[in-house]
């Protein structure tokens, strides 16, 4: 039986592309902004692009912030993509926003004196910090000007070099989140989504 994946719609995501990518690996993908549907989900995915402050305002307006925290406590598999990783942290520098607080740390801009272009855009390598059923070494597609900072080592699954070594994948227990876009990362990205669909934390 194929995996069922529920994508959370909070008005800031490339949801059709993510849904198509999951369907390409044989999953059944649905999109919802209903907290009740999240409660019943088999697997939840939070994609997204944009600013954490706007995203958190949208989540709170629909009661999705509480629904996600309650759902994470069930132990079922969760995947955050790009902004979906950043929302798991405690606070965001941009707009001084309070995020979901699942992971210690802050969302901060790349330093102004970075010798490489910002936003970080294009293909780059994720170097695993430890073995994980979902995150493996590979080249993935990134588009972001902010990154996770001050994240404790026990949450870090992978790092990437772009003028500095930043955290590009996090996870613990039943959640995993990545700064890159699996849906734009060709075979490596599809393989990651397929591993997520088969993951039983």
N, CA and C of each residue as an Amber inpcrd file, in Angstrom:
protein
   603
   0.8490000  -1.1930000   0.0000000   0.0000000   0.0000000   0.0000000
   0.8870000   1.2460000   0.0000000   0.5830000   2.2190000  -0.8530000
   1.4170000   3.4070000  -0.9620000   1.2480000   4.3060000   0.2580000
   2.3110000   5.0660000   0.5500000   2.2770000   5.9800000   1.6870000
   1.3270000   7.1360000   1.3980000   0.6750000   7.6210000   2.4400000
  -0.1940000   8.7900000   2.3540000   0.5180000   9.9650000   3.0120000
   0.6650000  11.0580000   2.2580000   1.4040000  12.2300000   2.7210000
   0.4730000  13.4360000   2.7010000   0.4070000  14.1610000   3.8130000
  -0.4290000  15.3560000   3.9170000   0.4580000  16.5890000   3.9230000
   0.2920000  17.4540000   2.9240000   1.0530000  18.6980000   2.8200000
   0.2510000  19.8180000   3.4700000   0.9020000  20.5810000   4.3330000
   0.2230000  21.6500000   5.0620000   0.2650000  22.9400000   4.2440000
  -0.9090000  23.4850000   3.9600000  -1.0440000  24.7090000   3.1720000
  -1.2610000  25.8960000   4.1100000  -0.2460000  26.7430000   4.2370000
  -0.3800000  27.9590000   5.0390000  -0.0890000  29.1960000   4.1870000
  -0.2830000  29.0270000   2.8770000  -0.2060000  30.1590000   1.9680000
   1.1840000  30.5620000   1.5480000   2.2000000  29.7310000   1.8190000
   3.5760000  30.1190000   1.5170000   4.3940000  28.9350000   1.0170000
   3.8670000  28.1970000   0.0840000   4.6170000  27.0270000  -0.3590000
   4.4430000  26.7500000  -1.8310000   5.3820000  25.9820000  -2.3650000
   5.2860000  25.4950000  -3.7390000   4.6290000  24.1170000  -3.6850000
   3.3920000  24.0930000  -3.1990000   2.7210000  22.8320000  -2.8910000
   2.5070000  21.9310000  -4.1060000   2.0820000  22.4450000  -5.2660000
   1.8880000  21.5390000  -6.4050000   3.1610000  20.7960000  -6.7980000
   4.3040000  21.4850000  -6.7890000   5.5640000  20.8250000  -7.1480000
   5.9280000  19.7440000  -6.1440000   5.7290000  20.0330000  -4.8650000
   6.0510000  19.0440000  -3.8300000   5.1080000  17.8510000  -3.9410000
   3.8240000  18.1120000  -4.1620000   2.8580000  17.0200000  -4.3070000
   3.2110000  16.1330000  -5.4940000   3.5760000  16.7470000  -6.6180000
   3.9440000  15.9600000  -7.8030000   5.1780000  15.1100000  -7.5390000
   6.1370000  15.6650000  -6.8010000   7.3500000  14.8980000  -6.5000000
   7.0150000  13.6710000  -5.6620000   6.1460000  13.8280000  -4.6760000
   5.7400000  12.6650000  -3.8790000   4.9900000  11.6470000  -4.7400000
   4.1410000  12.1300000  -5.6270000   3.4010000  11.2060000  -6.4950000
   4.3400000  10.4460000  -7.4200000   5.4390000  11.0680000  -7.8160000
   6.4170000  10.3920000  -8.6800000   7.0780000   9.2120000  -7.9780000
   7.1330000   9.2400000  -6.6500000   7.7260000   8.1050000  -5.9270000
   6.6440000   7.1750000  -5.3800000   5.4110000   7.3340000  -5.8770000
   4.3570000   6.3920000  -5.5520000   3.5060000   6.7240000  -4.3500000
   3.6930000   7.9120000  -3.7630000   2.8980000   8.2980000  -2.5920000
   1.5810000   8.9390000  -3.0290000   0.6130000   8.9200000  -2.1270000
  -0.6470000   9.6410000  -2.3210000  -0.5350000  10.9540000  -1.5530000
  -0.5180000  12.0710000  -2.2710000  -0.3060000  13.3810000  -1.6490000
  -1.6010000  14.1770000  -1.6280000  -1.9310000  14.7370000  -0.4720000
  -3.0780000  15.6330000  -0.3440000  -2.6100000  16.9330000   0.2910000
  -3.3710000  17.9920000   0.0620000  -3.0360000  19.3220000   0.5750000
  -4.1710000  19.7860000   1.4750000  -3.8270000  20.3550000   2.6430000
  -4.8810000  20.7970000   3.5580000  -4.4370000  21.9980000   4.3770000
  -5.4220000  22.7970000   4.7980000  -5.1940000  23.8300000   5.8080000
  -6.1270000  23.5960000   6.9940000  -6.5910000  22.3680000   7.1310000
  -7.5530000  21.9880000   8.1680000  -6.8400000  21.2680000   9.3110000
  -6.8440000  21.8290000  10.5280000  -6.1960000  21.1490000  11.6560000
  -6.7160000  19.7300000  11.8760000  -7.9930000  19.4990000  11.6070000
  -8.5520000  18.1640000  11.7790000  -7.9390000  17.1550000  10.8300000
  -7.6670000  17.5770000   9.6030000  -7.0380000  16.6820000   8.6270000
  -5.6040000  16.3650000   9.0300000  -4.9270000  17.3350000   9.6250000
  -3.5690000  17.0800000  10.1090000  -3.6000000  16.0460000  11.2270000
  -4.5620000  16.1670000  12.1080000  -4.6850000  15.2200000  13.2200000
  -4.8330000  13.7800000  12.7220000  -5.5030000  13.5990000  11.5950000
  -5.7540000  12.2570000  11.0570000  -4.6630000  11.7680000  10.1090000
  -3.6680000  12.5940000   9.8210000  -2.6840000  12.2830000   8.7810000
  -1.7730000  11.1190000   9.1690000  -1.2890000  10.4380000   8.1390000
  -0.3060000   9.3700000   8.3180000   1.1020000   9.9490000   8.3980000
   1.3940000  10.8780000   7.4850000   2.6810000  11.5840000   7.4350000
   2.3940000  13.0430000   7.0910000   3.0930000  13.9550000   7.7390000
   2.8770000  15.3830000   7.4990000   4.1400000  16.0050000   6.9150000
   3.9460000  16.8690000   5.9230000   5.0410000  17.6020000   5.2930000
   4.7110000  19.0880000   5.3340000   5.6800000  19.8930000   5.7870000
   5.5320000  21.3550000   5.7910000   6.5800000  21.9320000   4.8460000
   6.1950000  22.2160000   3.5920000   7.1050000  22.9060000   2.6830000
   6.9820000  24.4030000   2.9040000   7.6740000  25.1930000   2.0870000
   7.4620000  26.6260000   2.1870000   8.6520000  27.4470000   1.7610000
   8.3610000  28.6570000   1.3160000   9.3670000  29.6630000   0.9990000
   8.8520000  30.9920000   1.5340000   9.7780000  31.8490000   2.0010000
   9.3630000  33.1510000   2.5040000   9.9010000  33.4270000   3.8860000
   9.2600000  34.3640000   4.5790000   9.7240000  34.8370000   5.8810000
   9.0030000  34.1110000   7.0090000   9.7460000  33.8050000   8.0650000
   9.1770000  33.0750000   9.2000000   8.0410000  33.8380000   9.8720000
   8.1820000  35.1530000   9.9970000   7.1400000  35.9320000  10.6640000
   5.8000000  35.8240000   9.9600000   5.8180000  35.9790000   8.6400000
   4.5840000  35.8500000   7.8610000   4.0340000  34.4340000   7.9610000
   4.9320000  33.4510000   7.8880000   4.5010000  32.0550000   7.9530000
   3.8470000  31.7390000   9.2900000   4.4590000  32.1820000  10.3890000
   3.8910000  31.9040000  11.7100000   2.5480000  32.6020000  11.8780000
   2.4090000  33.8230000  11.3520000   1.1170000  34.5210000  11.4270000
   0.0400000  33.7280000  10.6910000   0.3860000  33.1930000   9.5290000
  -0.5770000  32.3970000   8.7630000  -0.9360000  31.1060000   9.4880000
   0.0700000  30.4390000  10.0670000  -0.1950000  29.2050000  10.8110000
  -1.1170000  29.4760000  11.9970000  -0.8270000  30.5350000  12.7520000
  -1.6340000  30.8470000  13.9420000  -3.0650000  31.2260000  13.5600000
  -3.2150000  31.9300000  12.4530000  -4.5500000  32.3830000  12.0450000
  -5.4980000  31.2130000  11.7950000  -4.9480000  30.0730000  11.4110000
  -5.7820000  28.9030000  11.1110000  -5.6740000  27.8100000  12.1740000
  -4.9530000  28.0910000  13.2630000  -4.7820000  27.0800000  14.2980000
  -3.8460000  25.9570000  13.8980000  -3.0510000  26.1890000  12.8640000
  -2.1640000  25.1380000  12.3730000  -0.9140000  24.9870000  13.2260000
  -0.5080000  26.0440000  13.9240000   0.6720000  25.9350000  14.7910000
   0.4280000  24.9100000  15.8880000  -0.7130000  25.0180000  16.5650000
  -1.0580000  24.0730000  17.6330000  -1.2550000  22.6660000  17.0670000
  -1.9000000  22.5900000  15.8900000  -2.1350000  21.2840000  15.2660000
  -0.8230000  20.5830000  14.9530000   0.1750000  21.3320000  14.4730000
   1.4650000  20.7220000  14.1480000   2.1860000  20.2530000  15.4060000
   2.1660000  21.0600000  16.4590000   2.8250000  20.6570000  17.7060000
   2.1540000  19.4220000  18.2990000   0.8270000  19.3950000  18.2800000
   0.1080000  18.2200000  18.7810000   0.4310000  16.9930000  17.9380000
   0.5100000  17.1930000  16.6310000   0.7610000  16.0650000  15.7410000
   2.1730000  15.5150000  15.9220000   3.1480000  16.4020000  16.0930000
   4.5260000  15.9550000  16.3200000   4.6210000  15.0700000  17.5570000
   3.7930000  15.3470000  18.5500000   3.8220000  14.5730000  19.7940000
   3.2820000  13.1570000  19.6130000   2.6380000  12.8800000  18.4690000
   2.0910000  11.5360000  18.2480000   3.1610000  10.5290000  17.8410000
   4.3330000  11.0170000  17.4120000   5.3980000  10.1100000  16.9910000
   5.3460000   9.7110000  15.5320000   4.3760000  10.2420000  14.7730000
   4.2950000   9.9150000  13.3500000   5.2740000  10.7780000  12.5420000
   5.6600000  10.3260000  11.3310000   6.7420000  10.9860000  10.5880000
   6.3800000  12.3870000  10.0880000   7.3300000  13.3000000  10.2460000
   7.1840000  14.7050000   9.8540000   8.3890000  15.0960000   9.0120000
   8.1390000  15.8430000   7.9270000   9.2130000  16.3820000   7.0910000
   9.0020000  17.8720000   6.8920000  10.0240000  18.6730000   7.1960000
  10.0200000  20.0960000   6.8980000  10.9490000  20.3780000   5.7330000
  10.5310000  21.2560000   4.8280000  11.3190000  21.5940000   3.6440000
  11.5490000  23.0970000   3.6060000  12.8160000  23.5150000   3.5710000
  13.2370000  24.9160000   3.4620000  12.6550000  25.7440000   4.6160000
  11.6600000  26.5740000   4.3600000  11.0230000  27.3320000   5.4390000
  10.4460000  26.3940000   6.4940000  10.0550000  25.2010000   6.0730000
   9.5430000  24.1990000   7.0080000  10.5620000  23.7370000   8.0230000
  11.8500000  23.8290000   7.6920000  12.9040000  23.5900000   8.6890000
  12.9900000  24.7820000   9.6320000  13.0500000  25.9780000   9.0770000
  13.2590000  27.1740000   9.8900000  12.1460000  27.3780000  10.9140000
  10.9260000  27.0030000  10.5610000   9.7960000  27.1760000  11.4790000
   9.9110000  26.3010000  12.7220000  10.7290000  25.2610000  12.6780000
  10.8960000  24.3880000  13.8390000  11.7580000  25.0210000  14.9290000
  12.5090000  26.0710000  14.5900000  13.4060000  26.7070000  15.5550000
  12.6260000  27.5960000  16.5220000  13.3690000  28.2040000  17.4680000
  12.7110000  29.0040000  18.5070000  12.3180000  30.3940000  18.0260000
  13.2590000  31.0630000  17.3470000  12.9990000  32.4380000  16.9280000
  13.6350000  32.6860000  15.5730000  13.1640000  33.7360000  14.8970000
  13.7330000  34.1490000  13.6210000  14.1830000  35.5940000  13.7290000
  15.3830000  35.8520000  13.2330000  15.9460000  37.1990000  13.2480000
  15.0640000  38.1680000  12.4580000  14.6040000  37.7550000  11.2940000
  13.7750000  38.6080000  10.4430000  12.4140000  38.8230000  11.0900000
  12.1270000  40.0450000  11.4850000  10.8650000  40.3530000  12.1400000
  10.7960000  39.9260000  13.5880000  11.9140000  39.4150000  14.1260000
  11.9690000  38.9320000  15.5140000  10.7700000  38.0330000  15.8210000
  10.5500000  37.0700000  14.9510000   9.3700000  36.2090000  15.0500000
   9.6070000  35.0440000  16.0000000   8.5810000  34.6850000  16.7530000
   8.5950000  33.4670000  17.5610000   8.1140000  32.3170000  16.6910000
   8.9230000  31.2530000  16.6170000   8.5940000  30.1040000  15.7700000
   8.0280000  28.9720000  16.6300000   8.0000000  27.7590000  16.1120000
   7.3480000  26.6490000  16.8070000   8.1300000  26.1630000  18.0230000
   9.4470000  26.3660000  18.0430000  10.2290000  26.0190000  19.2270000
  10.4550000  24.5320000  19.4350000  10.4180000  23.7520000  18.3680000
  10.6700000  22.3150000  18.4740000  12.1660000  22.0410000  18.6400000
  12.9910000  22.8900000  18.0260000  14.4480000  22.7480000  18.0560000
  15.0530000  24.0080000  18.6610000  16.0030000  23.8810000  19.5880000
  16.7160000  25.0650000  20.0670000  17.4790000  25.7200000  18.9130000
  17.4730000  27.0470000  18.8760000  18.2220000  27.7490000  17.8420000
  17.4200000  28.8840000  17.2380000  18.0860000  29.6230000  16.3330000
  17.4860000  30.7990000  15.7090000  17.6700000  30.7400000  14.1980000
  16.7760000  31.4150000  13.4990000  16.9160000  31.6070000  12.0580000
  17.6270000  32.9390000  11.8530000  18.8070000  32.8980000  11.2350000
  19.6000000  34.1110000  11.0430000  20.0400000  34.2230000   9.5910000
  20.2360000  35.4670000   9.1360000  20.7420000  35.7030000   7.7860000
  22.2020000  35.2810000   7.7040000  22.6320000  34.9190000   6.5090000
  24.0600000  34.7190000   6.2970000  24.7850000  36.0330000   6.6190000
  26.0180000  35.9720000   7.1140000  26.7490000  37.1990000   7.4600000
  26.9150000  38.1280000   6.2580000  26.9030000  39.4290000   6.5220000
  27.0460000  40.4080000   5.4440000  28.4090000  40.3240000   4.7740000
  29.4320000  39.8700000   5.5250000  30.7790000  39.7990000   4.9600000
  31.0810000  38.4480000   4.3180000  30.0600000  37.6370000   4.0890000
  30.2570000  36.3510000   3.4300000  30.8490000  36.5820000   2.0430000
  31.8460000  35.7850000   1.6750000  32.5390000  35.9930000   0.4070000
  31.8050000  35.3820000  -0.7870000  30.7120000  34.6880000  -0.5460000
  29.9370000  34.0690000  -1.6150000  28.5640000  34.7410000  -1.7200000
  27.8830000  34.5930000  -2.8550000  26.6040000  35.2950000  -3.0510000
  25.5280000  34.8550000  -2.0580000  24.7070000  35.8190000  -1.6800000
  23.5150000  35.5730000  -0.8700000  22.3410000  36.2270000  -1.6050000
  21.2360000  35.5120000  -1.8200000  20.9400000  34.1900000  -1.2810000
  21.8020000  33.0740000  -1.8600000  21.9470000  32.0320000  -1.0650000
  22.6050000  30.8010000  -1.5020000  21.6480000  30.1040000  -2.4600000
  22.0300000  30.0380000  -3.7340000  21.1180000  29.5150000  -4.7540000
  21.8700000  28.5630000  -5.6710000  21.3420000  27.3570000  -5.8100000
  21.9460000  26.3910000  -6.7160000  22.2530000  25.0770000  -6.0180000
  23.0240000  24.2590000  -6.7010000  23.3350000  22.9220000  -6.2080000
  24.4850000  22.9590000  -5.2170000  24.3690000  22.1640000  -4.1650000
  25.4440000  22.0730000  -3.1780000  25.3340000  20.7240000  -2.4740000
  26.4180000  20.3480000  -1.8190000  26.4820000  19.0290000  -1.1910000
  26.0340000  19.0820000   0.2630000  25.2720000  18.0950000   0.6570000
  24.9380000  17.8760000   2.0620000  25.8530000  16.7800000   2.5880000
  26.6070000  17.1130000   3.6240000  27.5180000  16.1580000   4.2520000
  26.8860000  15.6850000   5.5520000  26.5260000  14.3980000   5.6420000
  25.8600000  13.8970000   6.8480000  26.7450000  13.9960000   8.0830000
  26.1320000  14.3260000   9.1950000  26.8120000  14.3390000  10.4840000
  26.7220000  12.9750000  11.1610000  25.7080000  12.2130000  10.8080000
  25.5120000  10.8670000  11.3640000  24.5890000  10.1000000  10.4270000
  24.5060000   8.8110000  10.6260000  23.6140000   8.0040000   9.7960000
  22.1570000   8.2920000  10.1560000  21.3250000   8.3580000   9.1270000
  19.8940000   8.5720000   9.3380000  19.1420000   7.8730000   8.2140000
  17.9730000   7.3080000   8.4850000  17.2380000   6.5890000   7.4420000
  16.7780000   7.4560000   6.2700000  16.6560000   8.7580000   6.4760000
  16.1320000   9.6400000   5.4210000  17.2290000  10.4780000   4.7730000
  18.0870000  11.1100000   5.5730000  19.0930000  12.0490000   5.0640000
  20.3980000  11.3160000   4.7740000  20.8600000  11.4520000   3.5420000
  22.1340000  10.8620000   3.1360000  22.9380000  11.8880000   2.3520000
  24.2210000  11.5920000   2.1620000  25.0850000  12.4830000   1.3900000
  24.5500000  12.6210000  -0.0360000  24.6280000  13.8290000  -0.5650000
  24.1970000  14.0420000  -1.9390000  24.2140000  15.5120000  -2.2930000
  23.9970000  15.8070000  -3.5570000  23.8990000  17.1830000  -4.0350000
  22.4230000  17.5400000  -4.2060000  22.0490000  18.6660000  -3.6170000
  20.6550000  19.0850000  -3.5960000  20.5570000  20.5590000  -3.9860000
  19.3440000  20.9970000  -4.3120000  19.1340000  22.3600000  -4.7860000
  18.6690000  23.2660000  -3.6440000  19.3900000  24.3680000  -3.4520000
  19.1280000  25.3280000  -2.3730000  18.6710000  26.6680000  -2.9510000
  17.7810000  27.3460000  -2.2260000  17.4360000  28.7520000  -2.4810000
  17.0770000  29.3650000  -1.1340000  18.0120000  30.0920000  -0.5100000
  17.7110000  30.6850000   0.8040000  18.7550000  31.7360000   1.1680000
  18.2940000  32.7600000   1.8990000  19.1780000  33.7930000   2.4130000
  19.3530000  33.7120000   3.9170000  18.5380000  32.8860000   4.5710000
  18.6080000  32.6760000   6.0150000  18.9150000  31.2080000   6.2780000
  19.4990000  30.9330000   7.4460000  19.8020000  29.5420000   7.7860000
  19.6620000  29.3390000   9.2820000  19.5940000  28.0790000   9.6850000
  19.4970000  27.7150000  11.0970000  20.8360000  27.9710000  11.7800000
  20.7930000  28.6230000  12.9390000  22.0110000  28.9270000  13.6940000
  21.8230000  28.5220000  15.1530000  22.9440000  28.2300000  15.8160000
  22.9530000  27.8690000  17.2450000  22.1390000  26.6000000  17.5160000
  22.1470000  25.6850000  16.5550000  21.4290000  24.4180000  16.7140000
  22.3390000  23.4240000  17.4290000  21.9020000  22.8100000  18.5290000
  22.7360000  21.8240000  19.2200000  23.1060000  20.6600000  18.2990000
  24.3070000  20.1270000  18.4970000  24.8130000  19.0710000  17.6240000
  23.8860000  17.8650000  17.5620000  23.1930000  17.5740000  18.6530000
  22.3670000  16.3650000  18.6620000  21.1790000  16.4490000  17.7020000
  20.8450000  17.6540000  17.2330000  19.7580000  17.8090000  16.2650000
  20.2690000  17.8530000  14.8240000  21.5640000  18.0390000  14.6420000
  22.1210000  18.2580000  13.3050000  22.3520000  16.9300000  12.5840000
  21.7230000  16.7730000  11.4300000  21.9140000  15.5750000  10.6060000
  22.8580000  15.8160000   9.4440000  22.9950000  17.0780000   9.0000000
  23.8590000  17.3580000   7.8650000  24.2600000  18.8200000   7.8170000
  25.4060000  19.0650000   7.1970000  25.9040000  20.4370000   7.0220000
  26.3180000  20.6390000   5.5730000  26.3660000  21.9180000   5.1860000
  26.7080000  22.2970000   3.8210000  27.6400000  23.4970000   3.8710000
  28.5740000  23.5630000   2.9350000  29.5520000  24.6460000   2.8780000
  29.0870000  25.7180000   1.8930000  28.9460000  26.9510000   2.4050000
  28.6950000  28.1110000   1.5440000  29.2670000  29.3320000   2.2480000
  30.5760000  29.4830000   2.1650000  31.2610000  30.5450000   2.8900000
  31.4040000  30.2610000   4.3650000  30.6530000  29.3240000   4.8630000
  30.6740000  28.8030000   6.2220000  29.9840000  27.4430000   6.1830000
  30.1820000  26.6470000   7.2150000  29.4700000  25.3660000   7.2940000
  28.1770000  25.5920000   8.0720000  27.0640000  25.5420000   7.3620000
  25.7790000  25.7750000   8.0230000  24.9900000  24.4680000   8.1150000
  24.0250000  24.4530000   9.0130000  23.1740000  23.2800000   9.2170000
  22.1720000  23.1970000   8.0620000  22.2120000  22.0910000   7.3290000
  21.3090000  21.9340000   6.1830000  20.3010000  20.8090000   6.3640000
  20.4210000  20.0470000   7.4590000  19.4280000  19.0070000   7.7580000
  19.3990000  18.7860000   9.2590000  18.2020000  18.6720000   9.8030000
  18.0320000  18.4480000  11.2410000  17.0470000  17.3000000  11.4430000
  17.0720000  16.7490000  12.6230000  16.1020000  15.7080000  12.9260000
  16.3020000  15.1440000  14.3110000  15.2390000  14.5400000  14.8020000
  15.2690000  13.8560000  16.0820000  13.9470000  13.1020000  16.2280000
  14.0220000  11.9180000  16.7820000  12.8180000  11.1170000  16.9990000
  12.0230000  10.9890000  15.6940000  10.8270000  11.5800000  15.6210000
   9.9680000  11.3610000  14.4580000   9.9690000  12.5010000  13.4440000
  10.8580000  13.4890000  13.5830000  10.8590000  14.5690000  12.5960000
  12.2210000  14.7040000  11.9330000  12.1790000  15.1210000  10.6800000
  13.3710000  15.4410000   9.9130000  13.0280000  16.6680000   9.0760000
  14.0150000  17.5430000   8.8670000  13.7720000  18.7470000   8.0690000
  15.0510000  19.1200000   7.3380000  14.8790000  19.6680000   6.1410000
  16.0220000  19.9820000   5.2840000  15.9010000  21.4070000   4.7630000
  17.0540000  22.0850000   4.6190000  17.0510000  23.4590000   4.1280000
  16.8920000  23.5150000   2.6090000  17.2470000  22.4570000   1.9290000
  17.1840000  22.4160000   0.4640000  15.7900000  21.9880000  -0.0100000
  15.6290000  21.9220000  -1.3220000  14.3410000  21.5650000  -1.9300000
  14.4470000  20.1940000  -2.5940000  13.9890000  19.1310000  -1.9540000
  14.0320000  17.8120000  -2.6010000  13.2570000  17.7820000  -3.9170000
  12.1570000  18.5230000  -3.9770000  11.3180000  18.5000000  -5.1840000
  12.0010000  19.1360000  -6.3850000  13.1030000  19.8750000  -6.1570000
  13.8710000  20.4860000  -7.2450000  15.2250000  19.8080000  -7.4360000
  15.4570000  18.7250000  -6.7110000  16.7900000  18.1150000  -6.6520000
  16.9140000  16.8230000  -7.4490000  16.0620000  16.6560000  -8.4400000
  16.1430000  15.5320000  -9.3590000  16.1910000  14.1990000  -8.5990000
  17.0300000  13.2750000  -9.0480000  17.0050000  11.9250000  -8.4920000
  17.3280000  11.9080000  -7.0050000  18.3140000  12.7000000  -6.5830000
  18.6900000  12.7070000  -5.1610000  17.5190000  13.1440000  -4.2960000
  16.7620000  14.1340000  -4.7690000  15.6130000  14.6080000  -4.0110000
  14.4820000  13.6030000  -3.9730000  14.2070000  12.9690000  -5.1060000
  13.1580000  11.9540000  -5.1410000  13.5120000  10.7700000  -4.2460000
  14.7890000  10.3940000  -4.2440000  15.2150000   9.2930000  -3.3700000
  14.9710000   9.6410000  -1.9070000  15.2520000  10.8940000  -1.5240000
  15.0120000  11.3110000  -0.1420000  13.5210000  11.2340000   0.1880000
  12.6700000  11.7170000  -0.7080000  11.2240000  11.6600000  -0.4590000
  10.7460000  10.2170000  -0.3530000  11.3100000   9.3510000  -1.1760000
  10.9320000   7.9350000  -1.1170000  11.3520000   7.3150000   0.2150000
  12.5500000   7.6690000   0.6870000  12.9900000   7.1520000   1.9940000
  12.0860000   7.6680000   3.1120000  11.6690000   8.9360000   3.0140000
  10.7470000   9.4680000   4.0190000   9.4380000   8.6830000   4.0200000
   8.9480000   8.3360000   2.8440000   7.6790000   7.5990000   2.7460000
   7.7770000   6.2070000   3.3640000   8.9760000   5.6520000   3.4050000
   9.1540000   4.3320000   3.9860000   9.6590000   4.3410000   5.4120000
   9.8340000   5.5320000   5.9710000  10.4390000   5.6780000   7.3040000
   9.4220000   5.3870000   8.3980000   9.8240000   4.5590000   9.3380000
   8.9940000   4.2670000  10.5160000   9.7890000   4.5980000  11.7690000
   9.7160000   5.8430000  12.2330000  10.5330000   6.2440000  13.4010000
  10.0950000   5.5380000  14.6790000
